[in-house]
Amino acid sequence: MKIDLHASLRAHNTFGFDVSAQYLAYLENKSDVVEFISKAESDRQPWQVFGGGSNLVLAKDLPGYTALMQIKGKSLLKETATHFYVEAMAGESWHDFVQWSLDMGYPGLENLALIPGTVGAAPIQNIGAYGVELQEVFESLQAFDKSRHEFVTLNKQDCKFSYRHSIFKDEPNRYVVISVCFALPKQWEAKLGYTELAKAFTNQDSLKPIDIFHRVCEIRRSKLPDPQVIGNAGSFFHNPVVTNELYQQLKQQFPQLVAYPSGQEWKLAAGWLIDQCGFKGYKLGQVGVYEKQALVLVNHGSGTGGELLQLAEQIKKKVKETFDVSLTVEPVIFN
């Protein structure tokens, strides 16, 4: 296992914040994971494992041990009359895996195209986009359980998925995801609940998974900035879920309110709330709110994690004052 001393993390977080790790390790196989955790704990040092760095706010240099998950590989594990069971290792690029699955004839992930990050990070966040959540196609995952000091397999119930949440957030640093298995249906059905997808495919007779994949990529590219061009972590805030009572009050006060039913509650569009507060295109030092999508915070070049968190607090305060709604942050913060 390779370990670098005082290594820059600028290239390993999509905001591009220039912080460093005291020790930076590279995990290329399962045994590296065991060695990494054992070394950090024997040295009595804090530790964390990063994927693609697409869901992080690094506001300080990181003491102790940081690891980059780089275990690669993807394959068809088995096939039944109803499903393809496809596995990808944690260090695989999520988008590349989605594209590979479609190329191989395994549909079901097309709505989740172009989400930045790695396969191993996907279940932690229970990623979702354009009407589909990871838990809908999730079968199981393999992880190293620090508490038991052994590799374990977790099924959907074990992972306790909810909106952008999982057991991995409830018990941070207990599990290191090694691989994820997906159950992809052979009887494919297009998921067109998202308005822009439904409008794009009025004739569904000849619709194919790859068509949705390409359209999702087009939509995302039109709304979200490329991290290679301008630093960002995609959506910065969760869409808040509110009671029907509060929704009705807000709808009466703000007739243009953008919201979606969520069981007995309502999910509000956080980007709309932020936009109404006048933050779209706003700058604070070298960080700001993306001019095309108020849900995205950006680093214009030499910004810091501290500046970004200051901006996030300004946004949360204004939204609370205006709508009586509390926003929560999606990325993991190291502050």
N, C-alpha and C positions, 0 to 999 in steps of 0.2 A: 504494500500500500504506500503510495507516494504522499508525502506531507511537505507542504511549503510553509515557510516561516514569514509572518507579516506580509501576507499576500493580498493584493488589491482585489476587491470584489466588484469593481466598477463594471466589468464585462459580464458579471454573473447576477446582476439585477436589472430588470428592464427599465427602471427609472434612470439607471446610469449614475447613481449616487456614488461618490468616490470615497468609500470607506474600506477598511482592511480587516482581515481576519488574523488573529494571533497565530493560529495554526489552521491551514487549509488542506484537507485530505480529499483524495479522489477515489470514490467507491466504484470499482469495476466488476466486482463479483460478490457473492453472498458472504464469503469468508472475510472480505474487507469490512463488511458491516459489523460483524462480530468483533473483529480486531479494533476497529475504530471506537466503538462504544466501550470496550474493555479498557483501552488505553486512556480515554477521557476520564473514565471513572476511577481508574487506578491512580491517575494524576490529580484526582479531585478537582476537575475542571468542568465548567459548563460545556454543553455541546448541542449542536443542531445540524440537521441535514436539509440541504436545499435541492430543489429540482432545477427548473429553468429560471428561477428568480423572478417570475412574472406576477407573483402575488405577495411582494415584500415591500416594506418601507424600511430602509436601513438608515437610521438617524444617528448612528454612532459606530465607532470601531468595535468589532466583536471580540471579546476576550475568550480564551479557551479554544475549543475545537469546533471548526465548521467543516462540513463535508459536502461535496458535490456528488449527487447521485448520477452515476454514468453507466449503470448496468443496462445492456442493450439486448434486443432480441424480440421477435414476434412470430407467432405460429398458430396454426389451427390445431387445437388440442384434440377435438373430437367433433363428430357430426351425428345428429339424430334425425329422425323424420321431421322434426319441427324447427331445430335450431343448429346454427354453427356456434361452437364454443371456441372463442379466439382469445389467446393470451398475449399480452405485451409486457415486457419488463419495464421497471419503473423509470429507467433513464431514457426511454424512447420519447421523442417529440410527439406530443399529442396530435397535432395536425397531421404530421407525416403518417402516424398510425391510422388516423381516420381515412386518409387518402389511400393508403395501402389496403385497408379492409375493403374499400369499394373496388379497387383494382382487382382484388382477388375474388370478388363476387359475394362479399359478406356485407349486406346492407344493414342499416339501423343507426349508424353514427353520423349520418350526413348533416343533420341539423346542428351538430356540435363542431362543425368545421371551423378552422382558423382560430380556435381558442388557444392562446399562448400557454406555454408550460409543458410539463412532462406528464406521462401516463401515471406515474406514481403520485403526483399531486392531485390528480383529477378526483379520486374518491374523498380525499381530505376535505375538499371544498364542495363536494357533490356538485360539480360544475353543471351548468345548464344554459341553454340558449334556444331561442326560436321555437319554444313549445316542447322541448325535450330536456329531461334531467338524466344525469348519469345513472341514477339508481334504477331507472326503467330498463336498462340493458345490462345492469351489473349482475354478475353471477357470484364471484368470490374474489378474494385476494390473498396473497401470501405476504406475511410481514414477520419481521423479527420483533418479538415481544420482550422488551427490556425487563419487565417485572418477572417473567418466567425464565428469561435468558434462553429462549428457544424460538425456532421458527414455528409459526402458527398459520392456520387457514381461517379466515373470517368470512362468513356469508353475509347476505344483505341485512338480516336481522341483527347480527353482531355489530355491524357498522353504524346502526342507529341513524340512518340518513334522515335529514329534514332539509328545509330550504337553506342551501349554501352551508350546510352543517353536517357533522358526523361525529362519531366517537373520538376521532383523532383530534378534534378541537377540544372535546371535553377532557381528554387525557393526553395532553401534549407531551411529547418526548417518551411516551410509552412504546409506541410502535414505529418501526421504519418499514414502509411499504417496499416490497421487493418486486412483485408482479401483480397484474390484475387480469382477471378472466371475465369476458363478456359473453352473454347469451344473445346472439343476434338472430332474429326470426327469419325463417325461410319464406314464410307467408308475409311478405313485406306490405306495409301500408304507409302511405305518405302522411307525414305529420305536418299539417298546414294550418294549425291554429293561430300562428303568428300572422297578423294582418298583411304584411308586405309579401309574405310567401303565398298566401291565398290569392292576392291580387295578381301575382306573377304567373300563377298556374290555374287559369280559369278552365282550361281543358285538361283534365287529368287522365284521360284515357291512355295516352302514350307516355305518361310521366314516369321517369326513372330516378333512382336514388342519386345518380350523378348529376342530374338536373338541379335537384335541391341543393346538393353540395356546392355547385358553381354559383347558384343564386345567393346562398348564404354567404359565400366568400365575397361576392359583389356588395352585398348589403353591409357587411362588417367593414370592408375597405372604404366604403363611402362615409361611414360614421365614425370609425375609430382610427386613430393615428398609428402608423407603423412604429414600433419601439426602436427600430433601427434608424429612424429619422428623427423622432422626438420621444424622449423618455416618458413612459407611462406604464400603468399596470392594468389597463382596461377599465372596467367599471370600478369606481373607488368606493361607492356606497351600496349597501343592500337596498332593494326596493322595500320600503317599510310596509308591514302588514298591520292594518287597523281594524277596529270593530266596525260593524255595519252602522252603528249610531254615529261614530265620528265621521265615517265616510259620507253619510247623508248630510251632516252638518256642513262638511267641506264642500260637497257638491252644490249645496244651496248657495254658499258664499262664493264659490269659484266654479261656475257652470262648465268651464273648459277643463276641469280636473281630469287627468288621465289616470285611470285605474282599471284593475282587472279583478273579477271575482276569484276568491280563494277560499273555497268551502263556505263557511258562514261569515267569513271576513272578506276584506278587500286589500289587494296589493296595489299600492300607489307607485307611480313612476317617479322614482327619486330624481331622475334627470329633469323632469318637468318642474318639480318643486324647486330645484336649484336654479333652473332657468328663470322661473317667475321671480326669484329673489335677486335677479340681475347679475348673476355670477358668470354667465357664459362669456368666454373671452377675457375674463378678469385676470390680472397678473398681480402677484405679490413677490417682489424681487425677481428671482430667476425661475419661479414656479408659477403655475396658473391653472385656469380652467380651460379645457379645450374649446376652441371657437365653434366647432361643429356639434359638440355633444357635451352638455353640462355635467354629465355623470362621470366624465373622465378628467382626472387631474394630470398635469404634465410638468416635466422638467425641461425648461427651455435651453438648458446647456450646462450651466454651472450651479444649479440650485442644490439645496441640501435637504435631507430628510426632515430636519428641524423646521425649515421654512414651509415644507409641504404640510406637516402636521399643524402648524400655525394656521395655514389657509383652511385646512379641513375643519378646525375648530370654529373659524369664522363662519363657514358655510353651515355647520350644524346649529350654531347659535341663531343665525338668521332664519333658517327653516323652522326651528322650534318657535321662534317669536311670531312668525307669519302664519304657520299652519298648525301649531301645537303638535307637531310630529317630530319624533326623535330619529335621527339618522344614525346608522351604525356602519362602521368601516369594514370593507371586505378584506383588504390585505392584512397580512401578519406584520405587526409593527415591532421593530427592535429599537427601543428608545432609551 
